[in-house]
């Protein structure tokens, strides 16, 4: 059974901090939902996920999901 994703609050942080927080959280978790309102965050998080081979999806309302592959 998959564990619930870890919630990471990066609202108010400017890039690259949301991506750094996401990378740190995914060291110990299989999946995270990160809240980030910097306009650059979606591109940075997607690039991070692509570089690491993780899944990325935009959930809306400044929320993004990143997960390690199964």
N, CA and C of each residue as an Amber inpcrd file, in Angstrom:
protein
   210
   0.8460000  -1.1800000   0.0000000   0.0000000   0.0000000   0.0000000
   0.8880000   1.2390000   0.0000000   0.5880000   2.1930000  -0.8650000
   1.3810000   3.4110000  -0.9650000   1.0680000   4.3470000   0.2000000
   2.1040000   4.9740000   0.6950000   1.9340000   5.9290000   1.7910000
   1.3870000   7.2430000   1.2400000   0.7250000   7.9950000   2.1020000
   0.2530000   9.3180000   1.7040000   1.4550000  10.2000000   1.3880000
   1.2950000  11.1260000   0.4450000   2.4230000  11.9990000   0.1220000
   2.7410000  12.9500000   1.2770000   3.9900000  13.3040000   1.3730000
   4.4360000  14.2950000   2.3450000   4.0590000  15.6680000   1.7940000
   3.5070000  16.5270000   2.6350000   3.1330000  17.8810000   2.2250000
   4.2970000  18.8160000   2.5420000   4.7160000  19.5800000   1.5420000
   5.8170000  20.5330000   1.7050000   5.2740000  21.9260000   1.3950000
   5.3890000  22.8320000   2.3450000   4.9130000  24.1980000   2.1540000
   6.0930000  25.0850000   1.7750000   6.1010000  25.5260000   0.5270000
   7.1420000  26.4400000   0.0630000   6.5190000  27.7520000  -0.4080000
   5.3160000  28.0470000   0.0640000   4.6680000  29.3110000  -0.3100000
   5.4900000  30.4790000   0.2240000   5.6120000  31.4970000  -0.6050000
   6.3740000  32.6760000  -0.2230000   7.8660000  32.5550000  -0.4860000
   8.3230000  31.3730000  -0.8580000   9.7420000  31.1760000  -1.1510000
   9.9970000  31.4110000  -2.6330000  11.0850000  32.0750000  -2.9250000
  11.4890000  32.3160000  -4.3080000  12.3750000  31.1710000  -4.7820000
  12.2980000  30.8850000  -6.0640000  13.1450000  29.8400000  -6.6400000
  14.6080000  30.2500000  -6.4860000  15.4450000  29.2950000  -6.1680000
  15.2890000  27.8500000  -6.3070000  14.8040000  27.1330000  -5.0480000
  14.3850000  27.8540000  -4.0100000  14.0400000  27.2020000  -2.7440000
  12.9480000  26.1480000  -2.8460000  11.8630000  26.3610000  -3.5930000
  10.8700000  25.2810000  -3.6840000  11.4540000  23.9810000  -4.2540000
  12.2810000  24.0870000  -5.2780000  12.8940000  22.8820000  -5.8590000
  13.8530000  22.2300000  -4.8670000  14.5900000  23.0280000  -4.1320000
  15.5010000  22.4710000  -3.1290000  14.7240000  21.7710000  -2.0180000
  13.6270000  22.3730000  -1.5840000  12.7930000  21.7370000  -0.5510000
  12.1940000  20.4320000  -1.0680000  11.7750000  20.4290000  -2.3360000
  11.2120000  19.2100000  -2.9270000  12.2600000  18.1060000  -2.9860000
  13.4510000  18.4410000  -3.4430000  14.5170000  17.4420000  -3.5490000
  14.8580000  16.8680000  -2.1800000  14.9120000  17.7170000  -1.1850000
  15.2240000  17.2410000   0.1720000  14.1140000  16.3220000   0.6880000
  12.8630000  16.7040000   0.4670000  11.7410000  15.8900000   0.9510000
  11.7140000  14.5260000   0.2660000  12.0820000  14.4880000  -1.0100000
  12.0370000  13.2190000  -1.7350000  13.2240000  12.3150000  -1.4290000
  14.1400000  12.7690000  -0.6000000  15.1980000  11.8660000  -0.1310000
  14.5990000  10.7740000   0.7500000  13.5660000  11.1410000   1.5120000
  12.9990000  10.2170000   2.4940000  11.5780000   9.7690000   2.1670000
  10.9650000  10.3440000   1.1510000   9.5690000  10.0250000   0.8410000
   9.4590000   9.4900000  -0.5840000   8.4150000   8.7330000  -0.8210000
   8.1450000   8.2350000  -2.1720000   7.3960000   9.2700000  -2.9990000
   6.6290000  10.1200000  -2.3270000   5.8190000  11.1120000  -3.0330000
   5.6270000  12.3340000  -2.1490000   5.5530000  13.4950000  -2.7960000
   5.2860000  14.7320000  -2.0690000   4.2490000  15.5460000  -2.8220000
   3.5850000  16.4080000  -2.0980000   2.7790000  17.4790000  -2.6810000
   3.4060000  18.7530000  -2.1520000   3.8610000  19.5900000  -3.0680000
   4.5050000  20.8350000  -2.6640000   3.6130000  22.0070000  -3.0380000
   3.4760000  22.9210000  -2.1050000   2.7300000  24.1530000  -2.3260000
   3.7580000  25.2490000  -2.5590000   3.7430000  25.8280000  -3.7590000
   4.7320000  26.8460000  -4.1190000   4.0680000  27.8850000  -5.0080000
   4.1580000  29.1520000  -4.6020000   3.4760000  30.1970000  -5.3610000
   4.4050000  31.0960000  -6.1770000   5.6860000  30.7970000  -6.2100000
   6.5890000  31.5410000  -7.0920000   6.2090000  31.1990000  -8.5330000
   6.0630000  32.1930000  -9.4020000   5.6550000  31.9050000 -10.7850000
   6.6250000  30.9950000 -11.5370000   7.8630000  30.9410000 -11.1190000
   8.8590000  30.1060000 -11.7870000   8.8190000  28.6640000 -11.2660000
   8.2160000  28.4490000 -10.1200000   8.2310000  27.1340000  -9.4670000
   7.7450000  25.9870000 -10.3540000   6.6570000  26.1340000 -11.1020000
   6.2290000  24.9830000 -11.9170000   7.3080000  24.5000000 -12.8860000
   7.9770000  25.4320000 -13.5410000   9.0420000  25.0420000 -14.4810000
  10.2140000  24.4010000 -13.7500000  10.5900000  24.9790000 -12.6160000
  11.7220000  24.4440000 -11.8490000  11.4120000  23.0510000 -11.3060000
  10.2140000  22.8760000 -10.7790000   9.8400000  21.5770000 -10.2210000
   9.7260000  20.5160000 -11.3140000   9.1750000  20.9010000 -12.4540000
   9.0720000  19.9480000 -13.5610000  10.4580000  19.5590000 -14.0710000
  11.3600000  20.5290000 -14.1700000  12.7290000  20.2370000 -14.6160000
  13.4470000  19.3270000 -13.6160000  13.2530000  19.5830000 -12.3300000
  13.8430000  18.7330000 -11.2970000  13.3240000  17.3040000 -11.4330000
  12.0210000  17.1670000 -11.5720000  11.4260000  15.8360000 -11.7000000
  11.9580000  15.1140000 -12.9360000  12.0340000  15.8190000 -14.0330000
  12.5280000  15.2050000 -15.2670000  13.9880000  14.7690000 -15.1120000
  14.7980000  15.5980000 -14.5040000  16.2170000  15.2770000 -14.3290000
  16.4200000  14.0630000 -13.4190000  15.5150000  13.8830000 -12.4510000
  15.6470000  12.7890000 -11.4890000  14.8550000  11.5420000 -11.8800000
  14.0550000  11.6420000 -12.9350000  13.2300000  10.5060000 -13.3400000
  11.9830000  10.3430000 -12.4920000  11.5310000  11.4220000 -11.8700000
  10.3320000  11.3940000 -11.0380000   9.1260000  11.8150000 -11.8640000
   7.9510000  11.4600000 -11.3870000   6.7070000  11.9190000 -12.0140000
   6.3720000  13.3110000 -11.4720000   5.7970000  14.1460000 -12.3300000
   5.4080000  15.5070000 -11.9540000   4.0010000  15.7630000 -12.4490000
   3.1970000  16.4040000 -11.6250000   1.8910000  16.8620000 -12.0990000
   1.4870000  18.1180000 -11.3420000   0.8500000  19.0160000 -12.0690000
   0.3110000  20.2390000 -11.4700000  -1.0970000  19.9200000 -10.9780000
  -1.3590000  20.2190000  -9.7180000  -2.6520000  19.9060000  -9.1140000
  -3.5840000  21.1050000  -9.0770000  -3.0780000  22.2750000  -9.4240000
  -3.8720000  23.4960000  -9.3540000  -3.6800000  24.1890000  -8.0180000
  -4.0560000  25.4510000  -7.9620000  -3.9540000  26.2590000  -6.7430000
  -2.5410000  26.2310000  -6.1550000  -1.5430000  26.3300000  -7.0290000
  -0.1310000  26.3810000  -6.6200000   0.3240000  25.1130000  -5.9000000
  -0.2650000  23.9810000  -6.2620000   0.1190000  22.6920000  -5.6680000
   0.6230000  21.7690000  -6.7720000   1.7000000  21.0550000  -6.4640000
   2.3510000  20.1860000  -7.4390000   2.7040000  18.8670000  -6.7680000
   2.5520000  17.7930000  -7.5180000   2.8830000  16.4680000  -6.9960000
   4.1450000  15.9680000  -7.6800000   5.0470000  15.4320000  -6.8910000
   6.2450000  14.7770000  -7.4000000   6.3190000  13.4110000  -6.7430000
   6.7030000  12.4130000  -7.5210000   6.7700000  11.0610000  -6.9740000
   7.8630000  10.2700000  -7.6610000   8.4550000   9.3950000  -6.8880000
   9.4240000   8.4560000  -7.4460000   8.6530000   7.4370000  -8.2840000
   9.2880000   6.8840000  -9.3100000   8.5860000   5.8560000 -10.0970000
   8.3280000   4.6160000  -9.2470000   7.2950000   3.8830000  -9.6070000
   6.9470000   2.6530000  -8.8630000   8.0160000   1.6050000  -9.0040000
